[in-house]
Amino acid sequence: MTDCRSIFWDGTQYIVTSQRPGYIFVSTPVSWERRFTGISSFDALDVSNGPGGVYGVGASGRIYFSTDVGTWSQKSGGNGAAFTDLAKREGLLLATDGVNKPLLSHNGIDWLESSIEHPFANLLWTGQRFIGHSGGNFLTSMDGNSGSTKNQVG
């Protein structure tokens, strides 16, 4: 697996996005299995749990969804930007492209622009807040819609 983009644990297995369009890798009890997603242009850069299943965000600005990590569909939404990061807090998905304002979704279908003025990069949910990197500083947000910039996380 030399063509990996990101890795995610969905609670039962690891999911690795691939640089090869259309494919992901999924862990089995003894090895890794390469799976075709059913979408030849599948280009997810990051994946995360969300309402009803697993979501992926793509370099093409596409949002993908799967209930079983085997069959994927393309969801409407997004802003056409090349998403790089996706994080989940209970009842909320936050997607970023590192350039524009983050997008928020409570259902994985409807996406709204966040009020955060700075773009996130390298986004994650810590269990207490979203943390991302922005212009040499850390950006933190409890709700994905408002945040503060710090030169250190505290």
SVG drawing of the C-alpha trace seen along z (x, -y; Angstrom):
<svg xmlns="http://www.w3.org/2000/svg" viewBox="-30 -36 35 49">
<polyline fill="none" stroke="black" stroke-width="0.4" points="0.0,0.0 2.2,-2.8 -0.6,-4.9 -2.4,-5.8 -3.9,-9.3 -5.5,-9.0 -6.5,-6.3 -9.6,-6.1 -11.0,-3.7 -14.8,-3.3 -15.1,-1.3 -14.8,2.1 -12.2,1.8 -9.6,-0.6 -10.4,-2.4 -7.6,-3.9 -8.2,-6.2 -6.1,-5.6 -4.4,-7.8 -5.8,-5.4 -9.2,-6.8 -12.1,-4.5 -10.4,-2.4 -10.0,-2.2 -8.3,0.3 -10.1,2.0 -8.6,4.0 -9.7,7.6 -8.7,9.6 -5.5,10.8 -4.7,8.5 -5.7,5.5 -8.1,5.7 -8.3,3.3 -11.9,2.5 -13.4,0.8 -15.9,-1.8 -18.2,-1.6 -17.4,-5.1 -14.5,-5.3 -13.8,-9.0 -13.9,-8.4 -11.1,-10.7 -11.7,-10.9 -8.8,-12.5 -10.3,-11.9 -13.1,-9.8 -15.1,-9.9 -18.2,-8.5 -21.3,-10.6 -25.1,-10.4 -26.0,-7.0 -22.7,-5.8 -19.2,-6.8 -18.5,-10.0 -15.6,-10.9 -14.6,-14.3 -12.8,-14.5 -10.2,-16.6 -13.0,-17.3 -15.2,-18.9 -17.4,-15.8 -18.9,-14.3 -19.2,-10.5 -21.4,-8.3 -21.4,-4.6 -23.4,-2.6 -21.2,0.5 -17.8,-0.8 -18.4,1.5 -20.9,-0.5 -20.4,-4.3 -22.6,-7.0 -21.9,-10.6 -23.9,-13.2 -24.9,-16.6 -23.4,-19.5 -20.0,-21.0 -18.7,-24.2 -16.7,-22.7 -13.4,-23.2 -10.9,-20.4 -11.7,-19.1 -8.7,-17.8 -10.0,-17.2 -13.2,-15.9 -13.9,-15.6 -17.0,-14.5 -18.3,-15.7 -21.5,-14.1 -24.2,-15.3 -21.9,-17.5 -19.6,-17.0 -17.0,-19.7 -15.2,-19.7 -12.3,-21.9 -10.2,-22.6 -7.5,-24.6 -8.3,-27.7 -12.0,-28.6 -14.3,-28.8 -15.1,-25.3 -18.5,-23.7 -20.8,-22.3 -23.5,-19.6 -25.8,-18.1 -27.2,-15.4 -24.5,-14.8 -26.7,-16.2 -27.1,-19.9 -23.8,-21.8 -23.5,-25.4 -20.6,-27.7 -19.1,-28.2 -18.8,-31.6 -15.1,-30.9 -13.1,-33.5 -9.9,-31.4 -9.6,-28.2 -8.6,-25.0 -6.0,-22.5 -5.2,-19.2 -8.5,-19.2 -9.4,-16.8 -11.9,-16.4 -10.2,-15.9 -13.3,-14.9 -13.5,-18.4 -12.9,-20.7 -12.0,-20.9 -8.4,-21.7 -6.8,-22.8 -3.8,-24.6 -4.1,-28.0 -1.4,-30.4 1.2,-29.2 -1.3,-29.2 -3.7,-26.7 -7.4,-27.3 -9.7,-25.8 -13.5,-25.6 -16.0,-23.9 -18.9,-24.0 -17.3,-24.2 -19.0,-27.6 -17.0,-29.9 -13.3,-29.7 -10.2,-31.3 -6.7,-31.4 -3.8,-30.7 -0.1,-30.2 -0.4,-27.2 -3.1,-24.8 -4.4,-25.2"/>
</svg>
